[in-house]
Amino acid sequence: MTSIFGNMPTVAYEGPETRNPLAYRWYDRDRVVLGRSMREHLRLTVCYWHSFVMNGSDPFGAPTIIRPWSGRDGLDAARQKADAAFDLFRVLGVPFYSFHDRDVVSEGAGFSESVANLDAIADVLGQKQDETGVHLLWGTANLFSHPRYMAGAATNPDPEVFAYAAATVKHCLDVTRRLGGANYVLWGGREGYDTLLNTDIGRELDQMGRFLNLVVEYKHRIGYAGTILIEPKPREPTKHQYDFDAATVYGFLRRYGLEHEVKLNLESNHAQLAGHSFEHEIATAAALGILGSLDVNRGDPLIGWDTDQFPNSLPDTALALYYVLQSGGLGSGGLNFDAKIRRQSIDAEDLVHAHVGGIDLCARALLVAATMIEDGRLARHVDERYAGWDTGRGRALATAMSLEDIARDVASRSDDPQPRSGRQEYLENLLNSYF
């Protein structure tokens, strides 16, 4: 049976002048940018959950997006979904995909049946990967949807839920390794709390640290070469998430001795919910040595929750990729379209349009970011602003002088330091000139 994307042609690059809405204007995957192809820089990824599981429902209305597998459980529905998924990957010409275990196949009646279901569909996914050349960027376990996780997974007050979650992650990591996944993601989901009245924060953080250490230890035991990633999120579904932002997660990793073992999968919409920009989170993670991968989407500034819309701002995306390029790239990570079509976009073609637009935006943003890197004026301004720290005195202040030494040195000088302009308006104008 032909899938809902089976009769669609592969989207081709036709150049900036094309009027074809199902063609790439900017994503020329073999075009070399800063010594690497667009395909290698971007490592574009389609997510399973929003693309093939999201049904358009919201708190005020029933599902609107109905697919042939909608409302069905079991392996037959999972196989039908996989057929459609890999057809969409072909249509878009993307090299990677990502999934939660419960996206690709439904949960069974018990743990053993759930394991068997995932193993069975992993055989299907592996065969399709071999046939198409599409690879797994990362896998992860859904530890938030089932009622057992209503009070969290690793942080749950019931040790039996902790154990069930740990066993689930162990098996999902096994499957991710078996499918050649470049990374494994741990998303906190409900790792947080709604009220302090029933919460022991210290105990829950220790449980999270124990859980993550178990995962890292097991990764090394089985020889999994992929990167373990955490995805920060400040709130929703719980009011106070423990993985609030990049800096918070880094502090957590340092406390539990994991700062050299775990990196971050950062999301644009989550950064916004934390009161940050996407580029802030990227630059922070890069400065701390934990930048791993990106979920590219956007939020709605008029709505205070995670809307997961496809990206459409060239300045925002270009600035994000500028800081990625400055940091040396994403390594084994990529750009994952953790984004969903809107409730009224009910046709299969709407999903193709959404991804084509997102992919083209990222490609165009990459070109802008590369121009910013090659031009070098932004970077030179930053270097000049901090140049004093590269002098002999600056190096001594940073590494050798005590507080008493500094005080004596300042007292011996007759001149006071004078303020210098940060030139923000000039730099904002310079940034706009690249567009």
Secondary structure, DSSP 8 states (H G I E B T S, - for coil): ---TTTTS----B--TT---TTSBSS--TT-EETTEEHHHHH-EEEEHHHHHT----BTTB------TTTT--SHHHHHHHHHHHHHHHHHHT-SEEEEEHHHHS---SSHHHHHHHHHHHHHHHHHHHHHH--EEEEEE---SSSGGGTT-STT-SSHHHHHHHHHHHHHHHHHHHHTT-SEEEEE-TT-EES-GGG--HHHHHHHHHHHHHHHHHHHHHHT--SEEEEE--SSSSSSEES--SHHHHHHHHHHTT-TTTEEEEEEHHHHHHTT--HHHHHHHHHHHT-EEEEE--B--TTS-S---B----HHHHHHHHHHHHHTT--TT--EEE-----TT--SHHHHHHHHHHHHHHHHHHHHHHHHHHHH-HHHHHHHHHTGGGGSHHHHHHHHT--HHHHHHHHHT-S---------HHHHHHHHHHT-
